[in-house]
Amino acid sequence: MPTRNAAQQREELARAYDAYLASCPARQLVDRISDKWVTLVISALSDGPQRYSDLSRRIAGVSQKMLTQTLRNLERDGLVSREVTPSVPVRVDYELTPLGLTLMPLIVHIKSWAECHMGKVAAARETYDAAK
């Protein structure tokens, strides 16, 4: 096996994660974090730990199945932690992990951008639709 210098090793690692390639793990992560439910869950958790029922009430339109699936996927990816407190009924809290906290500012910024620019986007859509 040929010996590689540090620059060659860095270049090889950089090629290993190319999100433009369909088989790249980074591509799968981009797919995950660009999901609308993921965006809304991370944004909601930016206010601190929340119970499942709080998230369900806060995120209008999310089904129980989608919220559960989204939280499980985020937990699997290390972005959200789940803490079960034995009580009657059982209390389950969700919270962003340190890794999830690094993603949170980006997600919150995208949400804010969408809320701020929706009027311009709506106008652009109307103009486009009228021309067609």
LUMKOLTOR-631641 format. One record per residue (C-alpha): residue number from 0; residue in one letter; x, y, z. Coordinates in nm, 3 decimals, always signed. Example, Ala and Ser with C-alpha at 12.3 -4.5 7.8 and 13.67 -1.06 7.14 Angstrom:
2
ATOM:0:A:+1.230:-0.450:+0.780;
ATOM:1:S:+1.367:-0.106:+0.714;
END
This chain:
132
ATOM:0:M:+0.000:+0.000:+0.000;
ATOM:1:P:+0.153:+0.332:-0.107;
ATOM:2:T:+0.225:+0.594:+0.157;
ATOM:3:R:+0.026:+0.918:+0.137;
ATOM:4:N:+0.130:+1.254:+0.272;
ATOM:5:A:-0.100:+1.467:+0.491;
ATOM:6:A:-0.228:+1.677:+0.200;
ATOM:7:Q:-0.322:+1.364:+0.004;
ATOM:8:Q:-0.500:+1.221:+0.308;
ATOM:9:R:-0.700:+1.544:+0.355;
ATOM:10:E:-0.794:+1.547:-0.012;
ATOM:11:E:-0.908:+1.185:+0.009;
ATOM:12:L:-1.122:+1.262:+0.315;
ATOM:13:A:-1.274:+1.565:+0.142;
ATOM:14:R:-1.375:+1.346:-0.153;
ATOM:15:A:-1.521:+1.086:+0.083;
ATOM:16:Y:-1.802:+1.325:+0.181;
ATOM:17:D:-1.934:+1.484:-0.137;
ATOM:18:A:-2.305:+1.558:-0.090;
ATOM:19:Y:-2.348:+1.585:-0.467;
ATOM:20:L:-2.295:+1.209:-0.488;
ATOM:21:A:-2.613:+1.007:-0.430;
ATOM:22:S:-2.433:+0.743:-0.223;
ATOM:23:C:-2.262:+0.993:+0.008;
ATOM:24:P:-2.360:+0.978:+0.378;
ATOM:25:A:-2.349:+1.359:+0.386;
ATOM:26:R:-2.620:+1.360:+0.115;
ATOM:27:Q:-2.842:+1.151:+0.342;
ATOM:28:L:-2.782:+1.398:+0.624;
ATOM:29:V:-2.869:+1.693:+0.398;
ATOM:30:D:-3.189:+1.511:+0.303;
ATOM:31:R:-3.271:+1.459:+0.671;
ATOM:32:I:-3.210:+1.813:+0.792;
ATOM:33:S:-3.390:+1.971:+0.498;
ATOM:34:D:-3.715:+1.792:+0.586;
ATOM:35:K:-3.989:+2.037:+0.689;
ATOM:36:W:-4.075:+1.849:+1.007;
ATOM:37:V:-3.709:+1.835:+1.111;
ATOM:38:T:-3.679:+2.209:+1.055;
ATOM:39:L:-3.986:+2.280:+1.266;
ATOM:40:V:-3.893:+2.036:+1.546;
ATOM:41:I:-3.541:+2.177:+1.580;
ATOM:42:S:-3.679:+2.529:+1.572;
ATOM:43:A:-3.934:+2.443:+1.842;
ATOM:44:L:-3.667:+2.279:+2.058;
ATOM:45:S:-3.452:+2.592:+2.035;
ATOM:46:D:-3.664:+2.725:+2.323;
ATOM:47:G:-3.546:+2.438:+2.546;
ATOM:48:P:-3.663:+2.089:+2.642;
ATOM:49:Q:-4.022:+2.004:+2.556;
ATOM:50:R:-4.261:+1.717:+2.604;
ATOM:51:Y:-4.401:+1.529:+2.307;
ATOM:52:S:-4.748:+1.678:+2.362;
ATOM:53:D:-4.604:+2.031:+2.366;
ATOM:54:L:-4.430:+1.971:+2.034;
ATOM:55:S:-4.745:+1.819:+1.889;
ATOM:56:R:-4.951:+2.124:+1.985;
ATOM:57:R:-4.688:+2.372:+1.869;
ATOM:58:I:-4.628:+2.220:+1.524;
ATOM:59:A:-4.964:+2.246:+1.351;
ATOM:60:G:-5.041:+1.977:+1.097;
ATOM:61:V:-4.784:+1.718:+1.204;
ATOM:62:S:-4.933:+1.374:+1.253;
ATOM:63:Q:-4.847:+1.160:+1.552;
ATOM:64:K:-4.670:+0.917:+1.321;
ATOM:65:M:-4.456:+1.187:+1.154;
ATOM:66:L:-4.364:+1.357:+1.481;
ATOM:67:T:-4.264:+1.024:+1.637;
ATOM:68:Q:-4.064:+0.924:+1.330;
ATOM:69:T:-3.894:+1.264:+1.310;
ATOM:70:L:-3.797:+1.259:+1.678;
ATOM:71:R:-3.662:+0.903:+1.649;
ATOM:72:N:-3.455:+0.993:+1.344;
ATOM:73:L:-3.317:+1.304:+1.515;
ATOM:74:E:-3.232:+1.098:+1.822;
ATOM:75:R:-3.060:+0.836:+1.605;
ATOM:76:D:-2.856:+1.111:+1.433;
ATOM:77:G:-2.748:+1.249:+1.770;
ATOM:78:L:-2.930:+1.582:+1.728;
ATOM:79:V:-3.200:+1.528:+1.991;
ATOM:80:S:-3.194:+1.350:+2.324;
ATOM:81:R:-3.491:+1.176:+2.481;
ATOM:82:E:-3.529:+1.160:+2.857;
ATOM:83:V:-3.790:+0.935:+3.016;
ATOM:84:T:-3.900:+1.021:+3.370;
ATOM:85:P:-4.082:+0.732:+3.540;
ATOM:86:S:-4.411:+0.867:+3.669;
ATOM:87:V:-4.780:+0.813:+3.612;
ATOM:88:P:-4.819:+0.885:+3.328;
ATOM:89:V:-4.461:+0.849:+3.205;
ATOM:90:R:-4.302:+1.184:+3.119;
ATOM:91:V:-4.085:+1.203:+2.807;
ATOM:92:D:-3.884:+1.518:+2.733;
ATOM:93:Y:-3.693:+1.599:+2.415;
ATOM:94:E:-3.398:+1.834:+2.400;
ATOM:95:L:-3.135:+1.938:+2.147;
ATOM:96:T:-2.798:+1.774:+2.207;
ATOM:97:P:-2.476:+1.976:+2.182;
ATOM:98:L:-2.456:+1.862:+1.817;
ATOM:99:G:-2.819:+1.966:+1.761;
ATOM:100:L:-2.746:+2.305:+1.914;
ATOM:101:T:-2.483:+2.366:+1.644;
ATOM:102:L:-2.750:+2.314:+1.377;
ATOM:103:M:-3.018:+2.516:+1.554;
ATOM:104:P:-2.901:+2.869:+1.452;
ATOM:105:L:-2.905:+2.771:+1.085;
ATOM:106:I:-3.254:+2.619:+1.108;
ATOM:107:V:-3.394:+2.913:+1.305;
ATOM:108:H:-3.243:+3.152:+1.050;
ATOM:109:I:-3.405:+2.965:+0.759;
ATOM:110:K:-3.741:+2.971:+0.939;
ATOM:111:S:-3.705:+3.345:+1.007;
ATOM:112:W:-3.603:+3.409:+0.647;
ATOM:113:A:-3.911:+3.225:+0.520;
ATOM:114:E:-4.140:+3.422:+0.754;
ATOM:115:C:-3.978:+3.754:+0.657;
ATOM:116:H:-3.973:+3.700:+0.279;
ATOM:117:M:-4.300:+3.513:+0.226;
ATOM:118:G:-4.471:+3.826:+0.092;
ATOM:119:K:-4.207:+3.866:-0.181;
ATOM:120:V:-4.224:+3.496:-0.267;
ATOM:121:A:-4.605:+3.511:-0.287;
ATOM:122:A:-4.582:+3.812:-0.520;
ATOM:123:A:-4.328:+3.632:-0.738;
ATOM:124:R:-4.554:+3.329:-0.757;
ATOM:125:E:-4.850:+3.543:-0.861;
ATOM:126:T:-4.644:+3.712:-1.132;
ATOM:127:Y:-4.515:+3.379:-1.257;
ATOM:128:D:-4.862:+3.218:-1.257;
ATOM:129:A:-5.017:+3.516:-1.437;
ATOM:130:A:-4.755:+3.492:-1.712;
ATOM:131:K:-4.828:+3.123:-1.767;
END
